[in-house]
Amino acid sequence: MSANLKYLSLGILVFQTTSLVLTMRYSRTFKEEGPRYLSSTAVVVAEILKIMACIVLVYKDSQCSLRALNRILRDEILNKPMETIKLAIPSGIYTLQNNLLYVALSNLDAATYQVTYQLKILTTALFSVSMLGKKLGVYQWLSLVILMAGVAFVQWPSDTQELDSKALSAGSQFVGLMAVLTACFSSGFAGVYFEKILKETKQSVWIRNIQLGFFGSVFGLMGVYVYDGELVSQNGFFQGYNRLTWAVVALQALGGLVIAAVIKYADNILKGFATSLSIILSTLISYFWLQDFVPTSVFFLGAILVIAATFLYGYDPKPAGNPTKA
């Protein structure tokens, strides 16, 4: 049963990662009449959906009892204000990161974004060493060097970038790159900070995600009214929303829950396989369907290096000749 759950969670992760990137990219570049949806409101709605999903999961874990659910939420959230406030820092960073991903995919094709965003492995490793005192092995340090080389190749300028003025008008490559790099650093710090909090307390991941979602909604609403308040007052909070927008929001809300399931049921090697498969699918669909990406030999070299680094980072060599205890 656990093996089936392991591969099921990985399959869902591949689907969620690939479809989120592609639908988000398409929704930000597709031209249609009327105002385009506001990414700041989409981030808020995704946080609210995540809270609702986590409440359902807590309800299920409490034997589907409303009384038990109410007691758990009160005891673990309301009666532990200091524990709850700790989540404000990673939540604010995650909210920034989610907004940056919309900026990145408005300015980068899905394939380049997918490969470059794997730099979060590097930032997460560095923050783990500095904040948690983790020690990386030789294979992990080597993988980080390969990862940086791969991303550098992917970002290497080529003649194909000048072929098409339409690609240039879709947005600035530099803005997209800066958004991805900032998102990588924020993802690394927030992820390690969240891991540190989880290790210090015994609260469930779902309770922690409810707390994250609450602060994320608050910070997100602040961003909406600071940056898009005038547009919201003119055309409404849900301006430009359609089926595709709701699909993007649902996939973004699903992301954190899928990652939690993968951490629970799968290992790093299989997670690396899922990430690599997602990069390959995003590249193929970006080229054949979205038609906003022209692959080059340098890009393929960089992508192969990034995929190899992803596998190598999760590689855990077992000591030879270690007998199994009876």
Secondary structure, DSSP 8 states (H G I E B T S, - for coil): -HHHHHHHHHHHHHHHHHHHHHHHHHHHH---SS----HHHHHHHHHHHHHHHHHHHHHHHTTT-HHHHHHHHIIIIIT-HHHHHTTHHHHHHHHHHHHHHHHHHHHS-HHHHHHHGGGHHHHHHHHHHHHH-----HHHHHHHHHHHHHHHHHT---GGGGS-HHHHHT--HHHHHHHHHHHHHHHHHHHHHHHHHHHH----HHHHHHHHHHHHHHHHHHHHHHHSHHHHHHH-TTTT--HHHHHHHHHHHHHHHHHHHHHHH--HHHHHHHHHHHHHHHHHHIIIII------HHHHHHHHHHHHHHHHHT-----TT-----
